[in-house]
Amino acid sequence: MKPLLLSQSDSVGGAARATLRLHRALLRSGIETRMRVGVKRSDLATIDSQPGKLGLAVGMARPFVGEFLMSFQKTLNPIMHSPAILPSGIVKSLNASTADVLNLHWINNEFLTIEDIGRLRKPIVWTMHDMWPFCGAEHYAPDDMATRWRNGYLPGNRLSGHGGFDIDRWTWRRKQKAWRTHMHIVTPSRWLADCVKGSALLGDQPVIVIPNPLDTRQFRPWPKQLARQILGLPPDSPLVLFGAIGGGADPRKGWDLLQAALVLIANDVPGIRCVIFGQTEPVNPPRLGVHLHWMGRLNDDATLALLYSATDVMVVPSRQENLPQSGTEAQACGCPVVAFNCTGLPDVVVHGETGYLAAPYDVEDFANGILWVLENRDRYTHLSVSAHARAESLWAEEVVVNQYLPVYQQAIMANCE
């Protein structure tokens, strides 16, 4: 079996990191896999891209085409949009490749167009890292019964306050026209699988839930005091960890909700501090009554594993999530997680066993969850041990690879019928 994994990048963003991890896991399992990307940062010989500095520059410039087009649409949705209009020029080579199956991952930023995907003739498995494949141009959209991705993007169901050229509808209709081939869809969370099944565009395609893999030899508990010493963190303070690319820039990540929760607990736990990775310290950092450590972007797994091990609780205050790797990575390192009981987060946290699931968007309950994790040492030890054990059983590389291989085989067999 020769799967070819397609991703816009091999390193930038959570979806790219998840794809690279799957690629490495397949290789370590003896599978003859390759990866094709638009922007290559790693030195793996099994990853292909447009060669040379010019190829890298072109790959990095392509997203600006989509961004320019999106300026013609007025939308109240601040999350990224992708019209996918710039032809890749690689469809012919993909169809002529020796790959038995194409495993699409996050193929946006103008890596593949909607029409490119429709012209692929190999068996397709699509691992969906957000909502874009069944939405219009949006990567995340509201999840309610009135939402357009459930009912179709009609001229009359555009949300109030949106204007200009309806690029979301235009993008969705291009998908509807171009995607006539059979796909096998993988989602890392049950929530996203339910969204696919409820969508007007892809509701008739087979869907299976398979989580993102983790190298649990790397993501494992390290001695807390040693980890704090290496990272320069205080040895005795209770540490709350928050991470997101861009830190507080994405409203979906709930930084505003976490700030409110930290204000509530500032006086309840002596010396409590919040460690933030994914963003350097802003010019005017918020004053929350809690000391903030700004770690910036961390690009290697070894440092991440140390950071999870050094801290006491990982917080994921997101309003919408698929299967956030910050939550799975933290638990693999024995760090309990506090999150809201919404979207894909119940797949990450078992309430009372590996962390705490707060009532959705209830800041007071979220604050109570942080206190609950920290207040009892025996309970904390149980949470930490349970979190690590669950990570080993659900997200270890060999566990995930053994779920992917039958899906690849099913896609290959279906394409032969």
VOPAGU-2260 file (C-alpha; in pm, 1 decimal, decimal comma):
REM VOPAGU-2260
SITE   aa  ch    i         X         Y         Z
SITE  MET   A    0       0,0       0,0       0,0
SITE  LYS   A    1     131,9     342,7     -98,4
SITE  PRO   A    2     -65,7     634,6      45,6
SITE  LEU   A    3      24,8     987,4     -65,3
SITE  LEU   A    4     -60,2    1253,7     194,1
SITE  LEU   A    5    -145,2    1601,2      59,7
SITE  SER   A    6    -104,3    1909,4     278,8
SITE  GLN   A    7     -38,6    2277,1     213,6
SITE  SER   A    8     249,4    2268,4     462,5
SITE  ASP   A    9     449,8    2014,4     657,3
SITE  SER   A   10     494,7    2231,1     964,8
SITE  VAL   A   11     288,7    2552,3     988,1
SITE  GLY   A   12     -35,8    2511,4    1179,7
SITE  GLY   A   13    -198,3    2231,3    1374,6
SITE  ALA   A   14    -332,3    2049,3    1069,2
SITE  ALA   A   15      10,1    2044,8     904,1
SITE  ARG   A   16     170,1    1911,3    1220,5
SITE  ALA   A   17     -96,2    1641,5    1246,4
SITE  THR   A   18     -37,3    1539,3     884,9
SITE  LEU   A   19     338,3    1519,5     931,0
SITE  ARG   A   20     288,9    1311,0    1242,6
SITE  LEU   A   21      67,7    1067,7    1053,2
SITE  HIS   A   22     325,2    1050,4     774,3
SITE  ARG   A   23     603,4     969,9    1020,8
SITE  ALA   A   24     384,2     715,3    1198,7
SITE  LEU   A   25     308,4     536,7     869,7
SITE  LEU   A   26     678,9     528,9     782,8
SITE  ARG   A   27     767,6     383,8    1121,9
SITE  SER   A   28     500,9     117,2    1066,2
SITE  GLY   A   29     669,5       9,4     742,7
SITE  ILE   A   30     416,4     172,8     507,3
SITE  GLU   A   31     559,4     310,1     182,2
SITE  THR   A   32     408,9     655,6     212,9
SITE  ARG   A   33     502,4     994,6      69,2
SITE  MET   A   34     379,1    1346,6     135,2
SITE  ARG   A   35     322,3    1631,1    -112,6
SITE  VAL   A   36     315,1    1986,6      21,0
SITE  GLY   A   37     303,4    2343,2    -105,3
SITE  VAL   A   38     553,6    2477,3     149,1
SITE  LYS   A   39     823,2    2243,0     278,2
SITE  ARG   A   40    1020,1    2320,5     592,5
SITE  SER   A   41    1142,3    1978,5     703,8
SITE  ASP   A   42    1430,4    1786,1     549,5
SITE  LEU   A   43    1247,4    1454,9     513,7
SITE  ALA   A   44    1330,4    1292,0     180,0
SITE  THR   A   45     980,3    1140,5     164,1
SITE  ILE   A   46     819,3    1485,4     137,3
SITE  ASP   A   47     791,4    1642,2    -208,0
SITE  SER   A   48     733,2    2005,0    -302,6
SITE  GLN   A   49     817,4    2251,2    -576,2
SITE  PRO   A   50    1198,9    2251,8    -551,3
SITE  GLY   A   51    1429,4    2541,4    -475,6
SITE  LYS   A   52    1389,2    2886,3    -325,4
SITE  LEU   A   53    1160,9    2990,9    -610,2
SITE  GLY   A   54     928,4    2700,1    -536,7
SITE  LEU   A   55     917,4    2795,4    -169,1
SITE  ALA   A   56     849,7    3160,8    -256,6
SITE  VAL   A   57     567,0    3066,1    -495,0
SITE  GLY   A   58     413,1    2838,5    -233,7
SITE  MET   A   59     420,7    3114,8      24,6
SITE  ALA   A   60     279,1    3373,8    -217,8
SITE  ARG   A   61     -20,2    3170,7    -337,7
SITE  PRO   A   62    -242,4    3245,2     -32,6
SITE  PHE   A   63    -246,9    3616,2    -115,3
SITE  VAL   A   64    -453,8    3544,0    -428,1
SITE  GLY   A   65    -735,6    3400,4    -218,3
SITE  GLU   A   66    -707,3    3678,1      37,7
SITE  PHE   A   67    -747,6    3940,0    -235,0
SITE  LEU   A   68   -1063,6    3776,8    -368,8
SITE  MET   A   69   -1213,6    3757,1     -19,9
SITE  SER   A   70   -1194,0    4137,1       5,2
SITE  PHE   A   71   -1497,7    4152,4    -226,2
SITE  GLN   A   72   -1719,4    3986,2      34,8
SITE  LYS   A   73   -1841,9    4154,1     352,7
SITE  THR   A   74   -1882,0    3901,2     632,9
SITE  LEU   A   75   -1924,9    3908,5    1008,7
SITE  ASN   A   76   -1737,4    3577,4    1034,4
SITE  PRO   A   77   -1376,6    3672,3    1123,5
SITE  ILE   A   78   -1239,0    3319,4    1080,8
SITE  MET   A   79   -1026,3    3239,3     776,0
SITE  HIS   A   80   -1196,7    3193,8     437,6
SITE  SER   A   81   -1054,3    3010,5     134,4
SITE  PRO   A   82   -1204,6    3039,7    -217,2
SITE  ALA   A   83    -948,5    2789,7    -360,2
SITE  ILE   A   84    -926,5    2935,5    -711,0
SITE  LEU   A   85    -557,9    2928,3    -814,5
SITE  PRO   A   86    -481,9    2609,1   -1016,7
SITE  SER   A   87    -206,7    2400,1    -861,4
SITE  GLY   A   88     -66,1    2248,0   -1178,6
SITE  ILE   A   89      -4,5    1915,5   -1000,6
SITE  VAL   A   90    -324,0    1720,3   -1075,2
SITE  LYS   A   91    -172,6    1540,7   -1373,9
SITE  SER   A   92     131,1    1429,4   -1174,1
SITE  LEU   A   93     -87,8    1316,3    -883,7
SITE  ASN   A   94    -301,9    1103,7   -1115,0
SITE  ALA   A   95      11,0     957,2   -1277,2
SITE  SER   A   96     185,9     885,9    -946,7
SITE  THR   A   97     247,0     539,1    -805,2
SITE  ALA   A   98      25,4     617,8    -505,5
SITE  ASP   A   99    -255,3     372,4    -436,4
SITE  VAL   A  100    -461,6     627,2    -244,5
SITE  LEU   A  101    -455,9    1003,8    -198,1
SITE  ASN   A  102    -506,4    1117,9     161,9
SITE  LEU   A  103    -608,0    1483,9     152,2
SITE  HIS   A  104    -552,5    1687,9     467,0
SITE  TRP   A  105    -553,3    2071,1     494,7
SITE  ILE   A  106    -512,1    2168,2     128,8
SITE  ASN   A  107    -604,0    2537,0     150,2
SITE  ASN   A  108    -400,8    2857,2     109,4
SITE  GLU   A  109    -443,0    2792,3    -265,2
SITE  PHE   A  110    -254,5    2460,8    -258,5
SITE  LEU   A  111    -536,6    2281,5    -445,4
SITE  THR   A  112    -844,0    2433,9    -605,2
SITE  ILE   A  113   -1193,1    2294,8    -573,5
SITE  GLU   A  114   -1175,4    2193,1    -938,0
SITE  ASP   A  115    -834,6    2028,8    -885,8
SITE  ILE   A  116    -989,0    1799,8    -625,6
SITE  GLY   A  117   -1269,7    1710,8    -862,5
SITE  ARG   A  118   -1017,8    1603,6   -1127,4
SITE  LEU   A  119    -832,3    1357,9    -903,7
SITE  ARG   A  120    -876,7    1002,0   -1028,8
SITE  LYS   A  121    -704,6     811,2    -750,5
SITE  PRO   A  122    -901,5     676,2    -451,8
SITE  ILE   A  123    -953,9     963,3    -206,7
SITE  VAL   A  124    -946,7     962,2     172,1
SITE  TRP   A  125   -1000,1    1312,2     308,8
SITE  THR   A  126    -893,3    1384,2     666,7
SITE  MET   A  127   -1083,9    1697,9     762,3
SITE  HIS   A  128    -919,5    1931,8    1010,8
SITE  ASP   A  129   -1190,6    2198,3    1002,0
SITE  MET   A  130   -1530,7    2269,5     843,7
SITE  TRP   A  131   -1413,1    2406,0     507,1
SITE  PRO   A  132   -1478,1    2095,0     295,2
SITE  PHE   A  133   -1855,8    2112,4     351,7
SITE  CYS   A  134   -1891,9    2489,8     399,3
SITE  GLY   A  135   -1862,3    2768,0     145,4
SITE  ALA   A  136   -1533,0    2952,6     181,1
SITE  GLU   A  137   -1546,9    2951,9     562,4
SITE  HIS   A  138   -1318,6    2730,4     770,1
SITE  TYR   A  139   -1548,2    2752,0    1070,6
SITE  ALA   A  140   -1913,3    2852,9    1073,5
SITE  PRO   A  141   -2195,7    2844,7    1328,8
SITE  ASP   A  142   -2325,1    2497,8    1416,1
SITE  ASP   A  143   -2700,4    2536,2    1438,0
SITE  MET   A  144   -2998,6    2413,1    1240,3
SITE  ALA   A  145   -3026,3    2736,6    1040,3
SITE  THR   A  146   -2665,3    2742,5     924,5
SITE  ARG   A  147   -2605,3    2747,7     549,0
SITE  TRP   A  148   -2383,3    2439,9     538,4
SITE  ARG   A  149   -2678,9    2234,9     663,0
SITE  ASN   A  150   -2939,0    2386,7     430,7
SITE  GLY   A  151   -2742,0    2480,5     121,5
SITE  TYR   A  152   -2606,7    2822,2      31,8
SITE  LEU   A  153   -2921,0    2982,9    -106,2
SITE  PRO   A  154   -2968,0    3344,5    -218,3
SITE  GLY   A  155   -3223,5    3397,9      57,1
SITE  ASN   A  156   -3044,5    3251,3     360,0
SITE  ARG   A  157   -2745,7    3482,0     378,0
SITE  LEU   A  158   -2696,1    3617,9     727,3
SITE  SER   A  159   -2794,1    3973,2     812,6
SITE  GLY   A  160   -2496,3    4206,4     801,6
SITE  HIS   A  161   -2321,4    4018,7     519,7
SITE  GLY   A  162   -2283,8    4191,1     185,9
SITE  GLY   A  163   -2091,8    4225,8    -135,9
SITE  PHE   A  164   -2029,2    3933,0    -368,7
SITE  ASP   A  165   -2151,9    3614,7    -195,0
SITE  ILE   A  166   -1824,0    3425,5    -222,2
SITE  ASP   A  167   -1939,8    3166,2      30,1
SITE  ARG   A  168   -2231,6    3067,1    -195,0
SITE  TRP   A  169   -2014,7    3079,0    -509,6
SITE  THR   A  170   -1750,9    2858,2    -346,1
SITE  TRP   A  171   -2008,8    2608,4    -218,2
SITE  ARG   A  172   -2173,8    2578,4    -559,4
SITE  ARG   A  173   -1834,3    2515,4    -721,8
SITE  LYS   A  174   -1780,5    2230,1    -476,0
SITE  GLN   A  175   -2127,2    2095,4    -552,1
SITE  LYS   A  176   -2051,1    2093,5    -923,4
SITE  ALA   A  177   -1691,8    1964,7    -911,2
SITE  TRP   A  178   -1705,0    1692,0    -648,3
SITE  ARG   A  179   -1879,5    1400,1    -812,2
SITE  THR   A  180   -1634,8    1130,1    -707,6
SITE  HIS   A  181   -1670,6     900,7    -408,2
SITE  MET   A  182   -1472,1    1005,5     -99,5
SITE  HIS   A  183   -1392,2     832,2     226,4
SITE  ILE   A  184   -1395,5    1098,6     497,2
SITE  VAL   A  185   -1199,5    1088,2     822,8
SITE  THR   A  186   -1262,7    1332,6    1104,8
SITE  PRO   A  187   -1057,6    1345,6    1425,1
SITE  SER   A  188   -1365,9    1417,9    1640,0
SITE  ARG   A  189   -1720,5    1287,1    1666,9
SITE  TRP   A  190   -1854,8    1642,3    1650,9
SITE  LEU   A  191   -1698,4    1709,9    1310,6
SITE  ALA   A  192   -1822,7    1371,3    1185,0
SITE  ASP   A  193   -2178,0    1467,4    1287,2
SITE  CYS   A  194   -2134,3    1798,7    1104,9
SITE  VAL   A  195   -2029,0    1618,9     785,9
SITE  LYS   A  196   -2328,7    1384,3     809,7
SITE  GLY   A  197   -2560,3    1680,6     860,0
SITE  SER   A  198   -2417,8    1884,8     574,8
SITE  ALA   A  199   -2602,8    1944,4     248,2
SITE  LEU   A  200   -2283,8    1891,5      47,1
SITE  LEU   A  201   -2117,5    1576,2     184,9
SITE  GLY   A  202   -2387,2    1415,3     396,3
SITE  ASP   A  203   -2402,4    1106,3     172,0
SITE  GLN   A  204   -2029,3    1024,9     195,7
SITE  PRO   A  205   -1897,3     762,0     440,5
SITE  VAL   A  206   -1740,5     910,5     753,4
SITE  ILE   A  207   -1521,0     751,7    1019,3
SITE  VAL   A  208   -1368,0     907,7    1331,6
SITE  ILE   A  209    -991,9     857,8    1370,5
SITE  PRO   A  210    -791,7    1085,1    1602,9
SITE  ASN   A  211    -465,2    1256,2    1517,7
SITE  PRO   A  212    -160,5    1050,4    1618,2
SITE  LEU   A  213      97,8    1139,1    1880,8
SITE  ASP   A  214     449,9    1012,1    1928,5
SITE  THR   A  215     400,3     912,8    2292,3
SITE  ARG   A  216     769,9     840,3    2326,3
SITE  GLN   A  217     819,8    1215,3    2284,5
SITE  PHE   A  218     502,9    1336,5    2453,7
SITE  ARG   A  219     531,7    1175,6    2793,7
SITE  PRO   A  220     561,0    1302,1    3149,4
SITE  TRP   A  221     896,4    1458,8    3239,0
SITE  PRO   A  222     999,5    1548,4    3595,0
SITE  LYS   A  223     815,0    1869,5    3673,0
SITE  GLN   A  224    1091,8    2048,1    3858,9
SITE  LEU   A  225    1349,3    1960,7    3594,5
SITE  ALA   A  226    1117,1    2086,5    3318,8
SITE  ARG   A  227    1059,6    2413,4    3504,2
SITE  GLN   A  228    1430,2    2460,8    3558,7
SITE  ILE   A  229    1508,8    2406,5    3189,6
SITE  LEU   A  230    1235,8    2648,2    3078,4
SITE  GLY   A  231    1308,7    2910,5    3343,1
SITE  LEU   A  232     967,7    2883,7    3508,7
SITE  PRO   A  233     914,2    2938,0    3883,1
SITE  PRO   A  234     962,9    2614,7    4080,6
SITE  ASP   A  235     673,4    2643,0    4325,2
SITE  SER   A  236     394,5    2847,7    4160,1
SITE  PRO   A  237      78,7    2680,0    4028,2
SITE  LEU   A  238     100,3    2718,7    3648,9
SITE  VAL   A  239    -195,6    2736,0    3408,7
SITE  LEU   A  240    -104,6    2677,7    3041,4
SITE  PHE   A  241    -279,2    2826,9    2736,7
SITE  GLY   A  242    -169,1    2784,4    2377,7
SITE  ALA   A  243    -287,6    2892,7    2035,6
SITE  ILE   A  244    -116,0    3008,3    1718,7
SITE  GLY   A  245    -143,2    3383,1    1739,9
SITE  GLY   A  246    -244,5    3357,4    2104,8
SITE  GLY   A  247    -548,1    3579,6    2151,5
SITE  ALA   A  248    -590,4    3683,6    1786,9
SITE  ASP   A  249    -848,7    3413,7    1698,9
SITE  PRO   A  250   -1182,6    3471,4    1879,1
SITE  ARG   A  251   -1267,0    3103,7    1832,3
SITE  LYS   A  252    -986,8    3014,8    2076,1
SITE  GLY   A  253   -1161,5    3189,7    2366,8
SITE  TRP   A  254    -876,5    3400,1    2504,1
SITE  ASP   A  255   -1135,2    3653,9    2620,1
SITE  LEU   A  256   -1317,3    3383,5    2816,1
SITE  LEU   A  257    -993,8    3265,9    2977,3
SITE  GLN   A  258    -903,7    3620,7    3080,1
SITE  ALA   A  259   -1235,7    3653,7    3260,6
SITE  ALA   A  260   -1181,6    3317,8    3434,8
SITE  LEU   A  261    -830,6    3413,0    3546,5
SITE  VAL   A  262    -963,1    3735,0    3700,7
SITE  LEU   A  263   -1207,5    3525,6    3904,0
SITE  ILE   A  264    -941,5    3292,8    4045,5
SITE  ALA   A  265    -655,9    3542,9    4085,4
SITE  ASN   A  266    -705,5    3564,2    4462,3
SITE  ASP   A  267    -807,8    3203,0    4523,1
SITE  VAL   A  268    -475,5    3030,7    4452,1
SITE  PRO   A  269    -169,0    3203,3    4603,6
SITE  GLY   A  270     102,1    3266,8    4346,3
SITE  ILE   A  271     -92,7    3126,1    4048,8
SITE  ARG   A  272      50,2    3218,4    3708,5
SITE  CYS   A  273     -54,6    3170,3    3345,7
SITE  VAL   A  274     194,2    3051,6    3083,1
SITE  ILE   A  275     104,9    3140,1    2722,8
SITE  PHE   A  276     265,7    2989,1    2414,2
SITE  GLY   A  277     194,1    3070,5    2052,5
SITE  GLN   A  278     241,9    3444,6    2099,4
SITE  THR   A  279     507,6    3682,0    2226,2
SITE  GLU   A  280     415,7    3944,2    2482,9
SITE  PRO   A  281     200,2    4219,5    2326,9
SITE  VAL   A  282     275,2    4589,0    2367,3
SITE  ASN   A  283      -9,4    4629,4    2615,9
SITE  PRO   A  284     -59,0    4295,9    2793,4
SITE  PRO   A  285    -383,5    4252,4    2987,0
SITE  ARG   A  286    -384,6    4309,3    3361,9
SITE  LEU   A  287    -567,0    4013,0    3514,9
SITE  GLY   A  288    -425,3    3997,6    3864,9
SITE  VAL   A  289    -226,1    3691,3    3751,5
SITE  HIS   A  290     136,5    3703,1    3637,7
SITE  LEU   A  291     163,6    3608,8    3266,8
SITE  HIS   A  292     461,5    3428,5    3112,2
SITE  TRP   A  293     477,8    3475,0    2733,2
SITE  MET   A  294     671,7    3187,9    2573,8
SITE  GLY   A  295     632,6    3287,0    2207,1
SITE  ARG   A  296     609,3    3023,6    1934,5
SITE  LEU   A  297     748,7    2681,6    2016,3
SITE  ASN   A  298     833,2    2485,8    1704,3
SITE  ASP   A  299     977,0    2160,8    1838,2
SITE  ASP   A  300     797,5    1879,1    2015,3
SITE  ALA   A  301    1071,1    1828,7    2274,2
SITE  THR   A  302    1021,1    2180,0    2414,3
SITE  LEU   A  303     644,3    2140,5    2400,7
SITE  ALA   A  304     661,9    1816,7    2599,4
SITE  LEU   A  305     874,5    1989,0    2861,9
SITE  LEU   A  306     626,5    2278,3    2881,1
SITE  TYR   A  307     327,2    2048,2    2932,9
SITE  SER   A  308     521,5    1858,7    3198,9
SITE  ALA   A  309     626,3    2180,4    3371,2
SITE  THR   A  310     272,5    2317,2    3409,3
SITE  ASP   A  311     -14,9    2200,6    3626,7
SITE  VAL   A  312    -322,2    2238,2    3405,4
SITE  MET   A  313    -380,6    2299,2    3035,3
SITE  VAL   A  314    -678,6    2521,0    2952,3
SITE  VAL   A  315    -863,7    2505,2    2619,3
SITE  PRO   A  316   -1134,2    2775,9    2640,2
SITE  SER   A  317   -1230,2    2741,8    2273,5
SITE  ARG   A  318   -1576,7    2807,6    2140,2
SITE  GLN   A  319   -1522,0    2562,3    1852,9
SITE  GLU   A  320   -1259,4    2290,8    1817,5
SITE  ASN   A  321   -1209,0    1971,9    1620,5
SITE  LEU   A  322    -954,9    1770,9    1822,1
SITE  PRO   A  323    -704,6    2027,1    1954,5
SITE  GLN   A  324    -356,8    1880,9    1971,7
SITE  SER   A  325    -267,5    2105,6    2264,5
SITE  GLY   A  326    -522,8    1906,7    2464,1
SITE  THR   A  327    -405,4    1563,1    2351,6
SITE  GLU   A  328     -36,3    1653,1    2383,5
SITE  ALA   A  329     -87,4    1788,9    2735,0
SITE  GLN   A  330    -262,7    1474,3    2855,8
SITE  ALA   A  331       4,9    1253,1    2703,5
SITE  CYS   A  332     247,1    1444,7    2928,0
SITE  GLY   A  333      25,0    1389,2    3232,1
SITE  CYS   A  334    -115,1    1742,9    3237,9
SITE  PRO   A  335    -494,1    1752,7    3304,4
SITE  VAL   A  336    -708,1    1969,0    3075,6
SITE  VAL   A  337    -992,6    2210,1    3147,8
SITE  ALA   A  338   -1220,1    2288,3    2851,1
SITE  PHE   A  339   -1579,5    2366,0    2764,7
SITE  ASN   A  340   -1817,6    2077,7    2705,4
SITE  CYS   A  341   -1873,9    2160,7    2337,7
SITE  THR   A  342   -1786,0    2058,2    1980,6
SITE  GLY   A  343   -1486,0    1822,6    1968,4
SITE  LEU   A  344   -1361,9    1884,0    2322,8
SITE  PRO   A  345   -1549,6    1592,4    2488,8
SITE  ASP   A  346   -1334,3    1365,1    2270,9
SITE  VAL   A  347   -1028,4    1514,2    2441,0
SITE  VAL   A  348   -1135,3    1530,6    2805,8
SITE  VAL   A  349   -1318,8    1277,6    3020,7
SITE  HIS   A  350   -1487,5    1491,7    3282,1
SITE  GLY   A  351   -1362,4    1409,3    3629,4
SITE  GLU   A  352   -1110,4    1154,8    3499,8
SITE  THR   A  353    -859,4    1341,8    3283,9
SITE  GLY   A  354    -971,2    1696,7    3350,8
SITE  TYR   A  355   -1282,6    1910,9    3372,1
SITE  LEU   A  356   -1550,5    1999,8    3115,2
SITE  ALA   A  357   -1723,1    2327,2    3201,7
SITE  ALA   A  358   -2069,8    2427,5    3087,5
SITE  PRO   A  359   -2026,0    2589,9    2744,3
SITE  TYR   A  360   -1893,9    2944,5    2770,0
SITE  ASP   A  361   -1974,7    2968,6    3142,7
SITE  VAL   A  362   -1671,8    3161,5    3267,5
SITE  GLU   A  363   -1748,5    3096,1    3634,3
SITE  ASP   A  364   -1771,4    2719,7    3578,1
SITE  PHE   A  365   -1448,7    2729,8    3376,3
SITE  ALA   A  366   -1275,8    2904,6    3666,3
SITE  ASN   A  367   -1420,9    2645,4    3904,2
SITE  GLY   A  368   -1275,6    2373,8    3680,9
SITE  ILE   A  369    -925,5    2516,6    3710,3
SITE  LEU   A  370    -961,0    2536,9    4089,2
SITE  TRP   A  371   -1101,2    2182,4    4104,6
SITE  VAL   A  372    -798,7    2042,8    3921,4
SITE  LEU   A  373    -550,6    2228,3    4142,6
SITE  GLU   A  374    -705,3    2212,2    4489,3
SITE  ASN   A  375    -653,0    1844,9    4585,0
SITE  ARG   A  376    -312,9    1676,4    4546,9
SITE  ASP   A  377    -442,5    1316,6    4552,5
SITE  ARG   A  378    -708,6    1402,6    4295,8
SITE  TYR   A  379    -447,4    1575,2    4081,7
SITE  THR   A  380    -226,9    1265,3    4081,3
SITE  HIS   A  381    -522,5    1053,6    3967,7
SITE  LEU   A  382    -608,0    1299,0    3689,3
SITE  SER   A  383    -247,4    1307,7    3570,4
SITE  VAL   A  384    -205,1     928,8    3562,7
SITE  SER   A  385    -543,6     878,6    3392,7
SITE  ALA   A  386    -469,9    1146,2    3131,2
SITE  HIS   A  387    -141,1     983,0    3034,0
SITE  ALA   A  388    -291,0     634,0    3021,0
SITE  ARG   A  389    -580,8     748,6    2803,2
SITE  ALA   A  390    -344,2     923,2    2564,1
SITE  GLU   A  391    -143,1     603,0    2525,2
SITE  SER   A  392    -455,7     399,5    2453,8
SITE  LEU   A  393    -621,3     640,2    2206,5
SITE  TRP   A  394    -359,8     857,1    2036,8
SITE  ALA   A  395     -37,0     655,6    2022,3
SITE  GLU   A  396      98,9     620,9    1667,6
SITE  GLU   A  397      41,1     248,3    1629,2
SITE  VAL   A  398    -318,6     279,0    1750,9
SITE  VAL   A  399    -400,2     545,9    1492,7
SITE  VAL   A  400    -214,3     381,7    1202,6
SITE  ASN   A  401    -406,4      59,1    1258,0
SITE  GLN   A  402    -729,3     255,9    1212,3
SITE  TYR   A  403    -613,5     431,6     894,8
SITE  LEU   A  404    -497,3     124,9     703,1
SITE  PRO   A  405    -847,2     -33,5     666,8
SITE  VAL   A  406    -985,9     301,8     545,8
SITE  TYR   A  407    -714,8     325,2     280,5
SITE  GLN   A  408    -794,0     -30,3     175,0
SITE  GLN   A  409   -1169,0      39,9     158,2
SITE  ALA   A  410   -1108,3     344,7     -61,3
SITE  ILE   A  411    -886,7     141,7    -295,3
SITE  MET   A  412   -1140,7    -138,8    -321,3
SITE  ALA   A  413   -1429,3     103,7    -379,6
SITE  ASN   A  414   -1238,6     267,5    -663,5
SITE  CYS   A  415   -1201,8     -70,0    -836,1
SITE  GLU   A  416   -1574,8    -142,0    -839,9
